[in-house]
Amino acid sequence: MKHQYDWHPADIIAALRKRGTTLAATSRAAGLSSSTLSNALSRPWPKGEILIADAVGVAPEVIWPSRYFDDCGKVIRRAVREKHLV
């Protein structure tokens, strides 16, 4: 598999702007603090990656291939934690 690089954070923000939204607006629309989704730009966070990718209109593995595929191109298993109400 040809090595693919993760999108630069500025490219992600630009893609959101092209879609008529911002990272902060996407975060607030998901019921999060306006700066929460910025965490997904710098560190793995499956839930945040899905929210951003949905807003951009691509799959999360397109934006962050290093977080979804190993060096051999095999899928890395990742899970989104569910909220547990007590």
C-alpha positions as CSV (number, residue, x, y, z in Angstrom):
1,M,0.0,0.0,0.0
2,K,1.3,3.4,-0.9
3,H,1.9,5.5,2.2
4,Q,-0.7,8.2,2.7
5,Y,-0.3,11.1,4.9
6,D,-2.8,12.6,7.3
7,W,-4.3,15.9,6.3
8,H,-2.7,19.0,7.8
9,P,-4.9,20.6,10.4
10,A,-5.1,23.7,8.2
11,D,-6.5,21.6,5.4
12,I,-9.2,20.2,7.7
13,I,-10.2,23.6,8.8
14,A,-10.2,24.8,5.2
15,A,-12.4,21.8,4.2
16,L,-14.9,22.8,6.9
17,R,-14.9,26.4,5.7
18,K,-15.6,25.2,2.2
19,R,-18.6,23.4,3.6
20,G,-19.8,26.6,5.2
21,T,-19.0,25.7,8.8
22,T,-16.2,25.9,11.3
23,L,-14.6,23.5,13.8
24,A,-16.2,25.5,16.7
25,A,-19.7,25.4,15.0
26,T,-19.4,21.6,14.4
27,S,-18.4,21.1,18.0
28,R,-21.3,23.1,19.3
29,A,-23.7,21.4,17.0
30,A,-22.6,18.1,18.6
31,G,-23.4,19.4,22.0
32,L,-19.7,19.9,22.9
33,S,-17.7,23.0,24.0
34,S,-16.6,25.1,21.0
35,S,-13.0,24.1,21.4
36,T,-13.4,20.4,22.1
37,L,-13.2,19.1,18.6
38,S,-9.8,20.7,18.2
39,N,-8.4,17.9,20.3
40,A,-9.0,15.5,17.4
41,L,-6.7,17.5,15.2
42,S,-3.7,16.7,17.4
43,R,-4.5,13.4,19.0
44,P,-6.6,10.3,18.2
45,W,-10.2,10.6,19.3
46,P,-12.6,8.4,17.3
47,K,-15.8,10.3,18.2
48,G,-14.3,13.6,17.3
49,E,-12.8,12.3,14.1
50,I,-16.2,11.0,13.0
51,L,-17.9,14.3,13.7
52,I,-15.3,16.2,11.7
53,A,-15.2,13.7,8.9
54,D,-19.1,13.8,8.6
55,A,-19.0,17.6,8.5
56,V,-16.3,17.5,5.7
57,G,-18.1,14.8,3.8
58,V,-15.4,12.1,3.8
59,A,-14.6,9.0,5.9
60,P,-12.3,9.6,9.0
61,E,-9.7,7.2,7.5
62,V,-9.4,9.5,4.5
63,I,-8.4,12.4,6.8
64,W,-6.3,10.4,9.2
65,P,-5.0,7.2,7.5
66,S,-2.2,6.8,10.1
67,R,-4.9,6.4,12.8
68,Y,-6.8,3.7,10.9
69,F,-4.1,1.7,9.0
70,D,-0.8,0.2,10.1
71,D,2.4,0.4,8.0
72,C,1.3,-2.7,6.0
73,G,-2.1,-1.2,5.2
74,K,-4.0,-3.4,7.6
75,V,-7.0,-1.8,9.4
76,I,-6.3,-0.9,13.0
77,R,-9.3,-1.8,15.1
78,R,-10.7,1.2,17.0
79,A,-13.8,1.7,19.1
80,V,-15.9,4.6,20.0
81,R,-16.9,4.5,23.7
82,E,-20.5,4.7,24.5
83,K,-21.9,6.8,27.3
84,H,-23.1,4.7,30.2
85,L,-25.8,6.2,32.3
86,V,-25.8,5.1,35.9
